[in-house]
Amino acid sequence: MHKGFILWFTGLSGAGKSTLSAHIEKLFRDRGFRVELLDGDEVRTHLSKGLGFSKEDRDTNVLRIGYVARLLARNGVIAITAAISPYRETRDAIRDEARRDGIPFIEVYANATVDALSKRDVKGLYKRALAGEIAHFTGVSDPYEPPLNPEVEVHTDQEAVEESVVRIVKFLTDHQLIQ
């Protein structure tokens, strides 16, 4: 039916990573696929408790997510991740490790501007970060390094969730990762 692979969502806070990954997870489960979703917030609670937001702690968190995703994919599970994963070098290291294991790694960039995200931010986090009230906020006071060549880029500030999901699924189908 399908072999394991990693579907890695990256993007700024509020860009739609969790929304898109949940839609795709449901779609895959409904089709009978073996799938697991590793959401950044949940992983931080259960696997990375106690880590802060320094570059080292962020990298540790992302590397842990990558390790678990690789284990799942190696065992025939579609591992979907939804984490900001701000540093390109760390994402690329996970991609390289997956390739060494023969696991396809598909990076999906949920692209949205800080301006658009701050306008739709119901919690007001961007407003507070832009005012200097929140330290180490990715994309405002901490860096976010967008992927240079993601397999799929969706513009979540310009397209509907369904449109993005269709584009992602089309890529996976066209590359024979799912039927």
Buried (B, 14 or more C-beta within 10 A) or exposed (E): EBBBBBBBBBBBBBBBBBBBBBBBBEBBEEEEBBBBBBBBEBBBEEBBEEBEBEEEBBBBBBBBBBEBBBBBBBEEBBBBBBBBBBBBEBBBBBBEBBEEBEBBBBBBBBBBBBEBBBEEBEEEBBEBBBEEEBEBBBBBEBEBEBBEEBBBBBBBBEBEBEEBBEBBBEBBEEEEBBE
